[in-house]
Amino acid sequence: MKKIEAIIKHFKLDDVRKALTDIGLVGMTVIEVKGFGRQKGHMEVYRGVEYEVLFLPKIKIDVVVPEQKLEEALKAIQDAANTGEIGDGKIFVYKLET
């Protein structure tokens, strides 16, 4: 068994969920997270005061898959979460002991 941990943009969550269910995977854990990478953050204005947002909101999904479904699941996540812009996220794969 493998655990896939993917950091994606908020608005891509439904696309990723649908892509994974379309290949027969059921069940995922979704966590709202904040972080930064090459995006580094951005400036916002609140009540007339400009401030820098260093940690951007993202979604982290955890999915456990059998090894034979790993490549298919990774491709489904990559295809569904990709926008082609900086900040699309990361995917990590961990081996699970049973």
C-alpha positions in Angstrom: 0.0 0.0 0.0 1.1 3.6 -0.7 0.0 6.9 0.8 -0.3 9.8 -1.6 -0.1 13.3 -0.1 -0.9 16.1 -2.5 -0.9 19.8 -2.0 -3.3 21.5 -4.5 -5.1 24.7 -5.1 -8.6 25.1 -3.4 -10.5 25.4 -6.6 -9.1 22.1 -8.0 -10.4 19.9 -5.1 -13.6 18.8 -6.9 -11.7 18.0 -10.1 -9.2 15.9 -8.2 -11.9 14.1 -6.2 -13.8 13.3 -9.4 -10.6 12.1 -11.2 -9.9 9.7 -8.3 -13.4 8.3 -8.1 -13.4 7.9 -11.8 -10.5 5.4 -11.5 -12.2 3.5 -8.7 -10.6 5.0 -5.6 -12.9 5.9 -2.7 -12.0 7.8 0.4 -9.7 10.7 0.9 -8.8 13.0 3.8 -8.8 16.8 3.0 -7.0 19.3 5.2 -6.8 23.1 4.7 -3.2 24.2 5.0 -1.0 27.2 4.4 2.5 27.4 3.0 4.8 29.0 0.4 7.2 27.9 -2.2 8.2 29.7 -5.5 4.9 31.7 -5.3 6.4 33.4 -2.1 3.1 35.2 -1.3 1.4 38.4 -2.4 0.3 41.9 -1.3 -3.3 42.5 -0.2 -5.2 45.6 1.0 -7.4 45.4 4.1 -9.3 48.5 5.2 -6.9 50.7 3.3 -3.8 49.1 4.7 -1.5 47.1 2.5 0.1 44.0 3.9 2.0 41.0 2.7 0.5 37.5 2.8 3.4 35.1 3.1 1.6 31.9 3.6 -0.9 31.0 0.9 -4.0 28.8 1.5 -3.9 25.4 -0.1 -5.6 22.0 0.3 -3.7 18.8 1.3 -5.3 15.5 0.3 -4.3 12.2 1.7 -5.2 9.0 -0.3 -4.2 5.4 0.4 -3.9 3.2 -2.7 -2.8 -0.3 -3.5 0.6 -0.4 -5.3 -1.0 -1.5 -8.6 -3.2 1.7 -8.6 -0.3 4.1 -7.7 0.7 5.3 -11.2 -2.9 5.7 -12.3 -3.8 7.7 -9.2 -0.7 9.9 -9.6 -1.6 10.6 -13.2 -5.2 11.4 -12.3 -4.1 13.9 -9.6 -1.5 15.6 -11.9 -4.0 15.9 -14.7 -6.8 17.2 -12.6 -4.8 19.6 -10.4 -2.6 21.1 -13.1 -3.2 24.8 -14.1 0.2 25.3 -15.7 1.0 28.1 -13.2 3.4 28.5 -10.3 1.7 27.2 -7.1 0.1 24.1 -8.5 1.5 22.1 -5.6 3.5 19.0 -4.8 2.8 15.3 -4.6 4.5 13.0 -2.1 4.3 9.2 -2.0 5.0 7.1 1.1 5.3 3.4 1.6 2.8 2.0 4.2 3.7 -0.9 6.4 0.9 -3.4 6.9 
